[in-house]
């Protein structure tokens, strides 16, 4: 998957025609998704424009890596009593770089990408420093790497029924257990995961 500029905001095609903008939506991988990195994944789209799309997988904890160990690796002080939590595999692009998807109550001292619906995304070290100090965002998912699509690539995958889309809610993104997030996202669409898998298997 190609890289894209998360800050791009072009939302129109030549001639003024409206184009699809899924910024702030969730992508739900269809059961027939061929790329194993995205199997049963739920992706929060931080940006979607004519230049491509950028998102974070929000239901795949990274193996053998916790928030506490990540903070220690980047030499961030940890406040006593800070609850540990998993670090997520955000996607295959720049997998050594950290991204924090968070509630809209927080804004970085450097830069935060504000996303409609009460979300924000920060990729600078100060958000980890604030989390470590105990005064970061009220809700957050810390991820390494991101998912990126080049111009027209996501639209092509949608046309080929690679993904379903649904509105993001804070409850689904932050409060739902990773193990059931895919099923919960499907239920928001009124879709039964078992029936969808069966139909996909016959396609």
C-alpha positions as CSV (number, residue, x, y, z in Angstrom):
1,X,0.0,0.0,0.0
2,X,1.3,3.4,-0.9
3,X,2.0,6.3,1.3
4,X,-0.1,9.4,1.4
5,X,0.0,12.8,3.0
6,X,-2.4,12.7,6.0
7,X,-2.9,16.5,5.9
8,X,-4.2,16.7,2.3
9,X,-7.7,18.1,2.2
10,X,-8.7,18.2,-1.5
11,X,-12.3,16.9,-1.6
12,X,-13.2,17.7,-5.2
13,X,-12.7,16.5,-8.7
14,X,-11.9,18.7,-11.7
15,X,-15.1,20.4,-12.7
16,X,-16.4,20.7,-9.2
17,X,-18.0,17.2,-9.0
18,X,-18.3,15.8,-5.5
19,X,-16.0,12.9,-4.6
20,X,-16.2,10.3,-1.9
21,X,-14.7,11.4,1.4
22,X,-14.6,8.8,4.1
23,X,-12.5,10.8,6.6
24,X,-13.6,9.8,10.1
25,X,-15.3,6.6,8.9
26,X,-14.4,3.0,9.7
27,X,-13.4,0.5,7.0
28,X,-14.4,-3.1,7.8
29,X,-12.5,-5.8,6.0
30,X,-14.7,-8.3,4.1
31,X,-14.1,-12.0,4.9
32,X,-12.5,-12.5,1.5
33,X,-9.7,-10.0,2.2
34,X,-6.6,-11.5,0.6
35,X,-4.0,-9.5,2.4
36,X,-3.4,-11.3,5.8
37,X,-2.3,-8.0,7.4
38,X,-5.9,-6.7,7.0
39,X,-7.9,-9.9,7.6
40,X,-10.9,-9.1,9.9
41,X,-9.5,-5.6,10.4
42,X,-11.3,-2.4,11.3
43,X,-9.5,0.7,10.1
44,X,-10.2,4.3,11.2
45,X,-9.7,6.6,8.3
46,X,-7.8,9.7,9.5
47,X,-7.7,11.3,6.1
48,X,-9.2,10.7,2.6
49,X,-8.7,12.9,-0.3
50,X,-8.0,12.9,-4.0
51,X,-4.3,12.2,-3.1
52,X,-5.2,9.0,-1.3
53,X,-6.1,7.8,2.2
54,X,-4.4,7.2,5.5
55,X,-5.8,5.2,8.4
56,X,-5.0,3.2,11.5
57,X,-6.0,-0.4,12.2
58,X,-7.7,-0.3,15.6
59,X,-8.4,-3.9,16.5
60,X,-5.0,-5.7,16.1
61,X,-2.7,-5.5,19.2
62,X,0.9,-5.7,18.4
63,X,2.5,-8.9,19.7
64,X,4.7,-8.6,22.8
65,X,4.5,-4.8,23.1
66,X,2.7,-2.8,25.7
67,X,2.3,0.9,26.2
68,X,4.6,0.8,29.2
69,X,7.4,-0.9,27.3
70,X,7.0,1.5,24.4
71,X,7.3,4.5,26.7
72,X,10.4,3.0,28.2
73,X,11.9,2.4,24.7
74,X,11.5,6.1,23.8
75,X,12.7,7.3,27.3
76,X,9.4,8.8,28.3
77,X,8.8,9.0,32.1
78,X,5.9,7.0,33.4
79,X,3.6,8.3,36.1
80,X,3.0,6.0,39.1
81,X,-0.2,4.1,38.7
82,X,-0.4,4.6,34.9
83,X,-2.6,1.8,33.6
84,X,-0.8,-0.3,31.0
85,X,-2.5,-1.0,27.7
86,X,-1.7,-2.7,24.4
87,X,0.1,-1.0,21.5
88,X,-1.7,-1.7,18.2
89,X,-0.4,-2.7,14.8
90,X,-1.6,0.4,12.9
91,X,-0.6,-0.8,9.5
92,X,2.3,-1.8,7.3
93,X,3.6,1.6,6.4
94,X,6.3,3.2,8.6
95,X,5.8,0.4,11.1
96,X,8.4,1.9,13.4
97,X,6.6,5.2,13.7
98,X,4.1,5.9,16.4
99,X,0.6,7.3,15.9
100,X,-2.1,8.1,18.6
101,X,-5.8,8.1,17.7
102,X,-7.5,9.9,20.5
103,X,-10.6,11.7,21.7
104,X,-11.0,15.4,20.7
105,X,-10.3,16.7,24.2
106,X,-6.5,16.7,23.5
107,X,-4.4,18.8,21.2
108,X,-0.7,18.4,20.8
109,X,1.7,21.3,21.5
110,X,3.2,20.5,18.1
111,X,0.4,19.4,15.8
112,X,-2.8,17.3,15.9
113,X,-4.9,16.3,12.9
114,X,-8.5,17.0,14.0
115,X,-11.0,14.5,12.5
116,X,-14.7,15.1,12.4
117,X,-16.8,13.3,14.9
118,X,-14.7,14.2,18.0
119,X,-11.5,12.4,17.1
120,X,-7.9,13.5,16.7
121,X,-4.7,11.9,15.5
122,X,-1.3,12.9,16.8
123,X,2.1,11.5,15.6
124,X,4.5,13.6,17.7
125,X,6.4,12.5,20.8
126,X,4.7,15.0,23.1
127,X,1.4,13.0,23.1
128,X,3.3,10.0,24.5
129,X,5.0,12.3,27.0
130,X,1.6,13.6,28.1
131,X,0.1,10.0,28.3
132,X,3.1,8.9,30.3
133,X,2.6,11.9,32.7
134,X,-1.0,11.0,33.1
135,X,-2.6,14.0,31.4
136,X,-2.9,12.9,27.9
137,X,-6.2,12.4,26.0
138,X,-9.1,10.8,27.9
139,X,-9.3,8.0,25.3
140,X,-6.6,6.9,23.0
141,X,-5.3,4.0,20.9
142,X,-1.5,4.0,20.5
143,X,-0.4,2.3,17.2
144,X,2.8,1.6,15.3
145,X,2.6,2.1,11.6
146,X,-0.4,3.1,9.4
147,X,-2.4,2.0,6.4
148,X,-2.0,4.1,3.3
149,X,-3.6,4.1,-0.1
150,X,-2.5,6.0,-3.2
151,X,-4.8,8.1,-5.4
152,X,-7.9,6.1,-6.4
153,X,-6.6,2.9,-4.7
154,X,-9.1,2.8,-1.8
155,X,-11.9,3.6,-4.2
156,X,-10.9,0.7,-6.4
157,X,-10.8,-1.7,-3.3
158,X,-14.3,-0.4,-2.3
159,X,-15.6,-1.0,-5.8
160,X,-14.2,-4.6,-5.7
161,X,-16.1,-5.2,-2.4
162,X,-12.9,-5.4,-0.3
163,X,-14.4,-3.2,2.4
164,X,-17.6,-2.1,4.1
165,X,-17.9,1.3,5.7
166,X,-19.6,2.5,8.8
167,X,-19.7,5.6,10.9
168,X,-17.2,5.7,13.7
169,X,-18.3,6.1,17.3
170,X,-16.1,6.7,20.4
171,X,-17.7,3.6,22.0
172,X,-16.8,1.3,19.1
173,X,-13.3,2.7,18.6
174,X,-12.1,3.1,22.2
175,X,-14.4,1.0,24.4
176,X,-15.1,-2.2,22.5
177,X,-12.7,-5.1,23.0
178,X,-10.3,-5.7,20.1
179,X,-11.4,-9.3,19.8
180,X,-15.0,-8.4,19.1
181,X,-14.5,-5.0,17.3
182,X,-14.9,-6.4,13.8
183,X,-18.1,-8.2,14.7
184,X,-19.4,-5.1,16.5
185,X,-18.7,-2.9,13.5
186,X,-20.6,-5.3,11.3
187,X,-23.5,-5.3,13.7
188,X,-23.7,-1.5,13.4
189,X,-24.5,-2.1,9.8
190,X,-27.0,-4.8,10.6
191,X,-24.8,-7.4,9.1
192,X,-24.3,-10.9,10.6
193,X,-20.6,-11.9,10.4
194,X,-21.4,-15.6,10.0
195,X,-23.9,-14.9,7.1
196,X,-21.4,-12.5,5.5
197,X,-18.6,-15.1,5.7
198,X,-20.9,-17.8,4.1
199,X,-22.0,-15.5,1.3
200,X,-18.4,-14.5,0.7
201,X,-17.3,-18.1,0.5
202,X,-19.8,-18.8,-2.3
203,X,-18.7,-15.8,-4.3
